[in-house]
Amino acid sequence: MNGTVDRVIIQEFIEYVRAFSPTFVDSISGATEEEVQLYERLVGRPLPPVYREFLLAMGRDFGGLELFAMSTTDIRRLIQVYQTEVPSQETIIPPDCVLMALEEFNEQEVLLQGPMGEEPRVVFSAGGYVVEQYAESLGKLLFRHAFVLFRQEALPHRRSYAGGRSDVRVLREACELALGLGFAPLWFSDSFVFCGETDRASIVCDQGERSSVWVKVTAQVEADADRIGAEFARRFGLNPQARPGSP
């Protein structure tokens, strides 16, 4: 992507959230150009352009939108990691990776992985090793996070289900079921998460690389939420469940 496209993605994300939360734009705070340049020097490579734009727009304060439970994307904390924890090897960043968040709930690092010039993936690492892919791009992760927090929560009736085996991939079948039920896929769906909506319902089907299936259905009409949720529960052997955090 070029810089203009990357800026557009971040601005579109801000506008997407602002449509649900008008004060969001007032609650975010970007990093300074000096902080971004310092971070690039510490990382030892140019930052992925979309991430650079994210930092300039929201690099100090993400407006309270934690990507993960007990996590931070604050550039000041990330700079501290590279200045103190990386030299002491308390934190080890794998090759071709840039630290973008600290996920303290599971004691993992959230990284952007990929060679320069390519769209980086979002991955988890621990002990210097990538342990799980999480999203195909930062842009898709941001939008799906906002979709769960705002679009789904805007509908009054909500059902969540989880279950199955983490070593059996059923996301493709879950996507096919959602399409068959009339859900239109959204552009930020990827090989780990399906996001879809109709004019009166929304759905997220989530199966991470090392995870079992999680499905969240929200609807304008309670009977729709029950019917759709029951179909996924029956087809994939899922149980009603609340899930900590968000995808």
N, C-alpha and C positions, 0 to 999 in steps of 0.2 A: 504494500500500500504506500501511497505517497502521503506527505504531511497533511495536505488538504483533506484527503479522505479520512485520515486518522482524526483530525480535528472535528470533522463532521460527525463521526461515530460518537465521540465523547460529548459533543454538543447535543446530538440527538438523544443520547442517554439522559442528559440533564433535563431536556425538555420532556422526555417520556416520564421521568419521575415527577417533574413539576406539575404535570397534568393531574396527578393524584395528590401531590403534596406541594401546594403552591409556595410554601416557605422553604422548600429544599434548597433553592439557589442561594438563599441567605445563610444557610447553615453550613455550606461547604467552604473550604479554604484551600487555595492552591499553594504549592511550594513555590519558592522564588527561583528564578533562573539560576542564581548562584548555587542554591541547594541542589538543583538538578545537575548542574555541571560538576559539583563536588561528588555527587553520587556516581556519575559516569566515570570519574577518575578512580574512585574507590572500586567500582565494579571492574574497571579495566577494559571496557568496550562500550560502544555507543548503545544507549538504551533503545529497545524496540520503539519505533515512532508512536504507536498507539499508547504505549505505557508512558512515554514522555508527556504526551498530551494529557493523559489521566493525572499525572503528577502536577502539572501546571494548573489544572483545574481543581483538583481535589486531594493533592498530595499531603496536605497537613491535616485536613479534617474531611472525612467522607460523609459528613452530614448524619452521623449515627448509623449508617447502613453497614454494619459489620458483615463482611462476606462470609465469615464463619464464626461459630461461637468463640468468644474470648479471643478475638483476633484484632490485629491492627495493620493498617496500610500506611501509617504515618511515616513520611520520609525521614523525619528526625530520628525515629527509632531504628529505621533500616540503616541509616548512616552510622548510627552507634554500633550496630552489629558488624558492619564492615570495618569500622575503625578499631574495635576491641575484640569481638568474639571470633571473627575470621582469622586474624593474625594468631590468636592463641589456640585456634582449632576447636574452640568450644562449639562453634558452628561451622560446618563444612558445606560449601556450596558446590554442587557437582559441575562438571564442565558444560559449557554452552547454556548456562542457566543464570538468571538474574533474580535475586530475591525481591518479591513484590508484597509479601505479607507474612506475618508471624501468626501461626494458629496455635495458641497456647493451650487450648482445651485438650488436644491430642498430642501436644509437644511436637508439632511438625512445622516445616517451612513451606510456604507457598511460593512457587517459582514460575517464571516464564522461561520455557525451554525451547531452544532452536537456534540454528545458525543465523548469523546476521543476514538481513535481506529477506528472511522468510517470516511468515506469520507465526509467532511463538505460541506453543501450547501452554496451558496452565497445568502444573503438576504439583504433587506433594513430594517432599523429601524428608528423610530422617537419617541421621548418622552419615551424611554425605552421599546418600544414594536416593535416586528417584524411586519412590515406592508405589506411586499410582498416578495415572493421568486423570485429569478432572474435567477439563474443558478444551475444546479445539482452539479457542482463542479468547483473549481477554474481553473483546467486545461482546461475544456470545455469553460469557459468564456474567458480565455486568447486566445485560438485558434480562437474562433469565432470573437473576437474583431480584431485580426490580419487579419482574412479572409475578413472582411468588409473593413478594412482600406487599405489592400494591394492587395489581390487576386481580389476583386471586382473592385477596382479602376484601376487595370492594364488593364481592358477592356474598350474600348473607349465610348461605348454607354450605358447610365445608365438611369433607370426609377425607381421612387419610388412612392408608393401608400399607402394610409392609409384610415381608416374608419371603419365602423361597430360599434357595441356596445361592451363595455368592459365586459359586463356580459354574453355575448354569446361566448362560446369557439368554434372557427372554425379552430384552428391550425391543428388538425388532418386532416380535409378535405383539407386544404391548402397543407399539406404534400403529401396527396394522389394525388392531382392535379399535384404537382411538379414531383412526381414519374412518373405519366402518361405522362408527357411532356418530359421524358427522363433524368431527373436530378438524379444523383447518390447521395445518402445521405452521408454526411461526419460524421466521428466518434464523432465530438464534437457537433452534433445536440442533443437536449434534449427535455424535455416536454414543453419548453417555446420558443425555437428557432429551426427552421429547416434550415440547411445549405446544399446546394447541388451544383453540377456543372456538366457540360458536357464538351466536348472538346473545345467549343467556347462560353459558357455562364455560368453564376453563378446566384444563387438566395439565398436570405435570407428571410424567413417568420418568423416574430417575433410577438408573442402575450404573453406579460407578464401576470402575475397572475391577475392584475387589469387593464389591458390595452386592447385597441382595436387592430386590426391587422395592421401591417406594413410590406410591401413587397418591397424589393429592387432587381431589375433585372439588370444585366450588361451583355453585349454581344459584341462579335467581330463584328457582323453585325447588323446594326441599325434595319433592318426589323425584326430580331429575338427579339430584346429588345422590339419593339413595339408589336409584336404578343403575346409574353409571358405575358408582362405586361397587355395588353388588356384582356387577358383571365382571369387573376386574378381579374382585376377590374370588369369585367362583373359578374364573379361567386360570388364575395363577396361584391359587391357594394362599391368598393374602389374608391378614388379620387386621381389624381396625387398630390403629396405632397413632399415637402422637409422636412426632419426630423432633428431637432437639435440633436447634439451628435451622439452616435452610440450605438448599442446594446451591 
